Amino acid sequence: MTTVGLLRPEGHPEDDYRRIETLLGSDIRVDSVPYEGPGADPERLAAGAERLRLAAADAVVWATASESFGPGWEEARAHARALALAAGIPASSTAIGFVHAARAVGATRVAVAGGYPEDVAGAVVRFLRAAGVEVVGEARAHGGGLPLPELVRAADDPRAQAVLVPDTSVPTVAEVPEAEAAAGKPVLTGTLVTVWEGLRLAERHGAWADELGALFVRRGPRDVWEPGRRRSDRE
């Protein structure tokens, strides 16, 4: 059994995490500890991570995009190291996970889609660029409510090798296959990336489910995502 522990803002729905857990199989568990207020409080996060460790979590991920992108790439890495030291288990964040996930699907140029205000959207772009990921397309859904495939199409750019949808506060997992089919490239969403990052930290290799899109596709000699190539082309 591999358990991914999440530090989740209170009010963020768990539906996506339960769906991911179910699709990945019975030997993977996603556990979470909700917290109130700004999550950047180190003591609050450390206490939550300790609870997850005591509940047998193998790794902990700060499961929020808007807050974890804000400090910037270097500070986010330092924050993760401090959290890991305090918790006694590997630690990361959604923001750091997006950098690793983009690399995993071979994307160095991405488009970013979401419903964030301008200041948060700017922080996401700056974070990714500092980590070596070029942002070539961007779209914000004012007022929210756009289906994921439409949001992805609005943000996409022919130069982008993947589309990133960082928000962890809205469910997206059920729409990822349709969005990837529409874009013809990987679509990485906040909840998917958060769980994937936890599994990466726990060194749980080989966790896959076709229903979760390119990030969780089975990877073998003939089954590696190539940017710009549709899933059907890999058959």
Disulfide bonds with the S-S distance in Angstrom:
none
